[in-house]
Amino acid sequence: MNTFSLKIIACDKVFYDGEAEIVIFPGYDGEMAVMANHEQMTASIEIGEIRFRTSDGNWMEAVTSMGLITVAHNKVDILVYSAEKPEEIDALRAEAALERAKEQLQEKQSIMEYHISQASLSRAMARLKYSGRHMN
């Protein structure tokens, strides 16, 4: 199968840098996929799970925050605030973040603080959703 260069960059690390056959990401209008020789584009990535198949056929997953994806010349760059493997997620910490976000939403806030709280709530919910799938 044809491959392309994929690089997933978070604020604190390069999550993945290598060849991939397909990458599936949560977009504004639902899941989208990119394969080799895709048309040039730039799109937003929503909070959720990015899945991709490496050139050796293995599937990898990353739970990510919002970000951007750029596709050009058979190269895909994904920039996100955070990216982590589902099995690396600390469910207790994610549960505490969920409770904090719920409490913050109950308080009187500016519109900016409200949107930050909403994003925190969404991220905590995504982390719990995808970490639960990998718990023993």
N, C-alpha and C positions, 0 to 999 in steps of 0.2 A: 504494500500500500504506500502511497505517496506521503511524505512527511513535510513538516515545516518547523522552523525554529520557534520555540516557545520559551518565554521568560516571564515568570511570575515574581514580582517584586513587592515586598511589604516594607513598612517603615524600618523594621529592625533586621531584615534579612532578605536574601534572595531565596524564595521558597523552592523554585525549580528553574533550571536553565538547561535546556536540551531539546531533542527532537520529539515531536508528537505527531500523531495521525489525526486526532480530532480533539477539540476542547469545547466543552459545553458549559455555559455560564448563565447565571440569572440576570436577565435584562429587564428593562423597564416594562416591556410588554410580555414578559414570560421568558422561558428558556430559549437561548439561541446557541447555535453551534458554528464552529469555524473548522474547515478542513483545508488541506493543502491547496494552494493557488486560489485562495478566496479573494474576492474583490476587495480593494482598499476600503477601509472604514474606520471610524472611531465611534465608540458607543460607551454608555455608562454601564457599570456593573452594580447590581443591587446586592444587599446583604443576603448571603446564602452559601450555596455549595458550588464550587467549580470542580468539574470532573474532566479528566483528560486521559487519553490512551497514549502511552509512550511508544516509541518506535519498535520496542521488543514485545508489544502487545499487552503490557500490564496496564491496568487502570489505576489512576491515582486520584485522590480527592483532597480538596482544601476548603475549609470553612473560612469565608472571607467577609470583610466589611465592604462598604461601597468603594467603588474605584472606577477606573477607566481601562478600556481595551483599545489598542490600536493594531490594525492589520495593514501591512504594506509589504509588497515584494516577498511573499512567502515567509514573513516574519511576524509573529504575534507577541506583543508586549502587553502585560497586564500589570497595572499599578494599583495597589490596594493599601489601605491603612494597616490591616492585619490579615494574616493567613496562617492557618494552623491545620495540622492533620487531625481528623476527628478523634483518633485514639489519644492524642496529646491534650485534649480539652479536659480541664478539671471541672467536673460537673458541679461540685459543691461551690466552687468559686463562681461559676456561671449562674447558679441558683441565687447566690447572694447578690450578684449584679442585677438579676431580674427583679428581686425584691426592692433593691435600692431604686431602680428605675421606676417601679410602680409607685413607690413612696414619693419620688420627686414629681411624678405626674399629678399627684394629689395636691401638691403645694401650689401656691400662686406663683407664677413664673412669667417672665417676659416671653415674647413669641420665639426669640432665639433659644432661650433656655428650654422651652417646650420642645422645639425641634431636636435639640441635643438629647433630651430625655427620651423622646420617641426613638431616636437612632440607637440609644443605649438599650432600650427595651427590645427593639428588633434584633440587635446583635446578640443579646443574652438569650433570646428565644431560639435563634438559629443555632447558637452554640449548644444549647440543651437538646434541641431536636436531633442534630447530627451526631452528638456525642453519645446519645442513648442507643443509637444503632450499633455502636461498637463496644458497648459494655458487656461484660461477661456475666 
